[in-house]
Amino acid sequence: MIAATNNQGKLKEIKKILESYKIYSLKERNINIDVEEDQDTFLGNATKKAKEIYNITREETIADDSGLCINALNGFPGVLTHRFLGEDATDETRNTALIEKANQCDDRSAKVVCCIVYYDGKRTVVGEGVINGFISKERRGTNGFGFDEIFELENGQTLAELTPEEKNKVSARALALQDLKRKL
């Protein structure tokens, strides 16, 4: 099965959580493309990526799309989480901008949504995971990637303050992968 991502953090999590499956990276299959995420929903982006990589390889493919949704900002940045400041923005600049936006709100609650799609040319199976929490007032933690350092769980820790093992039990991606595994 191919994991349709070039994000090494995601790939590591997927391989660990789905360790009973043989997962190949795009690089291991000599595929050097980034599928454009231009859909309006997490499901749309994940489905598009899974189908495009399947059409190249004719191998079972899984793809995900996930993002941070800030409640007081009507779910912003949502499907644009990685791109709302442009393709060249870094995690640091995105996270700083999100903290600044959250600082203007009374309500710092947010959720992380992850949708994972499996596609084998005939069958589409969808796994979903959602976790609730808050936007932290500062970046904290060194484990993780993306917005992990600013998404605070109800226990007060950010995702980046968890060990990889702890994160792989509670993250939206972990929940989505577990949901997918049950359905497969």
C-alpha positions in Angstrom: 0.0 0.0 0.0 1.3 3.4 -0.9 1.0 6.4 1.5 0.4 9.4 -0.8 2.4 12.0 1.2 5.8 13.6 0.9 5.5 14.8 4.6 8.0 12.6 6.5 6.2 13.3 9.8 2.9 12.0 8.5 4.6 9.0 6.8 6.3 8.0 10.1 3.0 8.2 11.9 1.1 6.2 9.3 3.8 3.5 9.1 3.8 3.2 13.0 0.0 3.1 13.4 -0.5 0.7 10.4 2.5 -1.4 11.2 0.6 -4.6 10.3 0.5 -3.4 6.7 3.4 -2.9 4.4 3.4 0.8 3.6 5.5 2.4 0.9 6.3 6.0 0.6 6.1 7.9 -2.7 9.8 8.2 -2.7 10.2 4.4 -2.3 8.0 4.0 -5.4 10.0 6.7 -7.3 7.1 9.1 -7.5 8.1 12.7 -7.2 4.8 14.6 -7.4 2.7 16.7 -5.0 -1.0 16.4 -5.8 -2.5 19.8 -5.6 -5.0 20.1 -2.7 -7.6 22.3 -4.3 -10.8 20.7 -3.0 -13.2 22.4 -0.6 -13.2 19.6 2.0 -10.7 17.3 3.8 -12.5 14.3 2.2 -12.2 15.9 -1.3 -8.5 16.5 -1.0 -7.8 13.0 0.5 -9.8 11.3 -2.2 -8.2 13.3 -5.0 -4.7 12.4 -3.7 -5.5 8.7 -3.3 -7.0 8.4 -6.8 -4.3 10.3 -8.5 -1.5 8.2 -7.0 -3.5 5.0 -7.6 -3.9 6.0 -11.3 -0.1 6.4 -11.6 0.9 3.2 -9.7 -2.2 0.9 -9.9 -1.4 0.0 -6.3 -3.6 0.3 -3.2 -3.2 3.9 -1.9 -4.0 5.8 1.2 -4.0 9.6 1.4 -5.0 12.0 4.1 -5.9 15.6 4.5 -6.1 17.2 7.9 -6.3 20.6 9.4 -6.9 22.9 12.3 -10.3 24.5 12.7 -10.6 27.4 15.1 -14.2 27.7 16.3 -14.3 31.5 16.9 -13.0 32.0 13.3 -15.7 29.8 11.7 -13.4 26.9 11.3 -10.5 28.9 9.8 -8.0 27.8 8.5 -9.6 24.4 7.9 -8.6 22.8 4.5 -6.2 25.8 4.0 -4.2 25.0 7.2 -1.0 24.3 5.3 -1.6 27.0 2.6 -3.3 30.0 4.2 -0.1 32.0 4.2 1.1 30.6 0.8 3.0 27.5 -0.2 6.4 28.8 1.0 5.3 29.6 4.6 7.0 27.6 7.4 5.3 25.8 10.3 6.7 28.6 12.5 5.2 31.5 10.5 1.9 29.7 10.2 1.7 28.9 13.9 2.7 32.4 14.9 0.0 33.8 12.6 -2.6 31.4 14.1 -1.7 32.4 17.7 -2.1 36.0 16.7 -5.5 35.4 15.2 -6.6 33.4 18.3 -5.4 36.2 20.6 -8.1 38.4 19.1 -10.8 36.0 20.1 -12.4 35.3 23.5 -12.9 31.6 22.6 -9.6 29.7 21.9 -11.3 26.4 21.3 -10.4 24.5 18.2 -10.5 21.0 16.6 -8.2 19.0 14.5 -9.9 17.1 11.7 -8.3 14.3 9.7 -9.8 12.3 6.8 -7.9 9.3 5.4 -9.0 7.7 2.2 -8.0 4.2 1.0 -8.5 3.5 -2.8 -7.8 0.3 -4.7 -9.3 1.1 -8.1 -12.7 -0.2 -7.1 -13.3 0.5 -3.4 -13.0 3.7 -1.5 -12.9 3.4 2.3 -12.8 6.5 4.5 -11.4 6.9 8.0 -12.1 10.0 10.1 -10.8 11.4 13.3 -11.5 14.6 15.2 -10.0 15.9 18.5 -11.0 18.9 20.4 -8.8 21.3 22.2 -7.5 24.9 22.2 -5.0 27.2 20.5 -2.2 27.7 22.9 -0.9 31.2 23.8 2.6 30.3 22.7 4.4 27.6 20.7 5.3 24.7 23.0 7.0 21.3 22.5 9.5 19.9 20.1 7.9 16.6 19.1 5.7 16.7 16.0 5.3 19.0 13.0 2.7 21.3 11.5 0.5 22.9 14.1 1.3 20.3 16.9 3.2 23.0 18.9 0.1 25.2 19.1 -2.8 22.7 19.5 -3.4 22.2 23.2 -5.3 19.2 24.4 -7.8 19.4 27.3 -5.0 18.1 29.6 -3.0 21.3 28.9 -0.3 19.7 26.8 0.3 20.5 23.2 0.5 17.7 20.7 4.2 18.6 20.3 4.7 18.0 24.1 3.6 14.4 23.8 5.9 11.6 23.0 5.4 10.1 19.6 3.8 7.0 21.2 1.4 9.2 23.2 0.5 11.3 20.1 -0.1 8.1 18.1 -2.9 7.2 20.6 -4.8 10.5 20.6 -4.2 12.5 17.5 -6.8 13.0 14.8 -4.6 11.1 12.3 -4.3 8.2 14.8 -8.1 8.1 15.2 -8.7 8.3 11.5 -6.2 5.5 10.8 -7.7 3.3 13.5 -11.1 4.0 12.0 -9.8 3.1 8.5 -8.1 -0.1 9.9 -11.4 -1.2 11.4 -13.2 -0.7 8.1 -10.6 -2.4 6.0 
